[in-house]
Amino acid sequence: MRNLEAKFRLSDLDAARAAARGLGYSARQSFTQRDTFFKVARGKLKLREQPPEAWLIHYEREAESGLMLSRYEIAPVACTEGTREMLARALGVLAEVRKYRELLTRRNVRLHLDRVATLGSFGEIEAVLDDRSQEGAGAVSARAAVDELLDALGVGTGDLIEVSYFELMTRD
């Protein structure tokens, strides 16, 4: 799968939520997440725990006009604790990110309003691209939807963050 992503700091999650709802985004759910990132040769590998479920997610990103284009694979995990311990022993842990996330959606676009432990508040937009929309009208439409939401949130190109939360945690 592929998606077009934008990540940015937010000072006011309530204002962001209201702006998104003004564009027709609907609140879907709120949840806590624990992402454990492992050392790998290519891309990023994380175990995402979102009780009662968990997934192993591998992804690679590349910049595209200020946004990030991401290729990813997701596999459900039945034994979360055992999988985390085994991968930690075999690969080593880079970092752990804990966050509270609110999910709002409109068509194929997801807005995450995140409160990340030790980092603060962020927004993350993901426009999911199916295999047919990677090059054509679907990709153009996804880019337009992302740009529309960024504009409504008052986020400029210079405000976009091109690294993961764990990379922000390890800076400085």
C-alpha positions in Angstrom: 0.0 0.0 0.0 1.0 3.6 -0.4 -0.1 6.9 1.2 0.7 10.6 1.0 1.6 12.0 4.5 2.1 15.3 6.2 3.1 15.7 9.8 3.2 19.0 11.7 3.1 20.5 15.2 -0.2 21.8 16.5 -0.7 24.3 19.3 -4.5 23.9 19.5 -6.0 20.4 18.9 -9.5 21.8 19.5 -9.1 24.4 16.8 -7.7 21.8 14.4 -10.6 19.4 15.1 -13.1 22.2 14.5 -11.4 23.2 11.2 -11.4 19.6 10.0 -15.1 19.1 10.9 -15.8 22.3 8.9 -14.5 20.5 5.8 -16.6 17.5 6.4 -14.2 15.3 8.5 -15.9 13.0 11.0 -14.5 11.8 14.3 -14.1 8.0 14.1 -12.4 7.0 17.4 -9.8 7.8 20.0 -7.2 5.4 21.4 -3.8 5.0 22.9 -0.9 3.6 21.0 2.5 2.3 21.8 4.9 2.1 18.9 8.2 0.1 19.4 10.7 0.8 16.6 13.3 -1.8 15.8 16.7 -1.6 14.0 16.4 -2.7 10.4 18.5 -2.5 7.3 15.9 -0.6 5.2 13.0 1.6 6.1 11.4 1.5 9.5 9.8 -1.4 11.4 7.5 -0.9 14.3 5.2 -2.9 16.5 2.0 -0.9 17.0 0.0 -1.8 20.1 -3.5 -0.4 20.1 -5.3 -2.5 22.7 -6.9 -4.9 22.1 -5.1 -5.2 18.7 -1.5 -5.0 17.5 0.3 -4.9 14.1 3.8 -5.1 12.7 4.3 -2.3 10.2 7.2 -1.9 7.8 7.4 1.3 5.8 9.7 3.4 3.7 9.3 7.1 2.9 10.4 9.5 0.3 9.8 13.3 0.0 7.5 14.5 -2.7 6.9 18.3 -2.9 7.1 18.9 0.8 4.9 15.8 1.6 6.1 12.3 2.3 5.1 9.4 0.1 5.1 6.2 2.1 5.0 2.5 1.0 4.0 0.2 3.8 3.0 -3.3 4.7 0.9 -4.3 7.8 0.6 -7.7 9.4 -1.6 -8.4 12.5 0.1 -9.7 15.6 -1.6 -12.2 17.9 1.1 -12.4 20.6 2.1 -8.8 21.2 4.4 -9.2 24.2 6.2 -12.2 22.9 6.7 -10.6 19.4 8.1 -7.4 21.0 10.5 -9.3 23.2 11.7 -11.6 20.3 12.2 -8.6 17.9 14.0 -6.6 20.6 16.5 -9.5 21.2 16.9 -10.2 17.5 17.1 -6.7 16.1 17.4 -4.2 18.9 15.1 -1.4 19.9 15.6 2.1 18.5 12.8 3.8 20.5 9.4 3.6 21.9 6.7 6.2 21.3 3.5 6.5 23.3 0.7 8.6 22.2 -3.0 9.4 22.5 -4.6 9.7 19.0 -7.9 11.0 17.8 -8.9 9.8 14.3 -11.0 11.9 11.9 -11.7 10.8 8.3 -13.2 12.0 5.1 -13.2 9.6 2.1 -9.6 8.2 1.8 -8.0 10.9 4.0 -7.3 10.4 7.7 -6.4 13.2 10.1 -4.7 12.1 13.3 -4.6 14.5 16.2 -1.8 13.2 18.4 -0.6 14.0 21.9 2.8 12.4 22.0 4.5 11.7 25.4 7.5 14.0 25.9 6.9 15.8 22.5 3.6 17.5 22.6 0.7 17.9 20.1 0.9 17.1 16.4 -1.3 16.6 13.4 -0.7 13.9 10.8 -2.6 13.6 7.6 -2.6 10.3 5.5 -4.2 10.1 2.1 -4.4 6.4 1.2 -3.5 5.6 -2.4 -4.6 2.4 -4.0 -2.5 0.7 -6.6 -4.4 2.3 -9.4 -4.1 5.9 -8.0 -0.3 6.0 -7.7 0.2 7.9 -10.9 -3.2 9.2 -12.1 -6.2 11.2 -11.1 -6.4 9.5 -7.7 -3.0 10.8 -6.7 -3.8 14.3 -7.8 -7.1 14.1 -5.9 -5.3 12.9 -2.8 -2.8 15.7 -3.0 -5.6 18.3 -3.4 -7.4 16.8 -0.3 -4.1 17.0 1.8 -3.4 20.6 0.6 -7.0 21.6 1.4 -6.8 20.3 4.9 -3.3 21.8 5.5 -4.7 25.1 4.4 -7.7 24.9 6.7 -5.4 24.1 9.6 -3.1 27.0 8.8 -0.1 24.7 8.1 2.5 25.9 5.5 5.1 23.9 3.7 7.8 25.1 6.1 5.8 23.7 9.0 6.0 20.1 7.8 8.1 17.6 9.7 9.8 14.9 7.6 10.8 12.5 10.4 9.1 10.1 12.7 8.1 10.9 16.3 11.0 8.7 17.5 13.5 10.7 15.4 12.2 13.9 17.0 12.7 12.3 20.4 16.3 11.5 19.7 17.3 14.8 18.2 19.7 17.1 20.1 
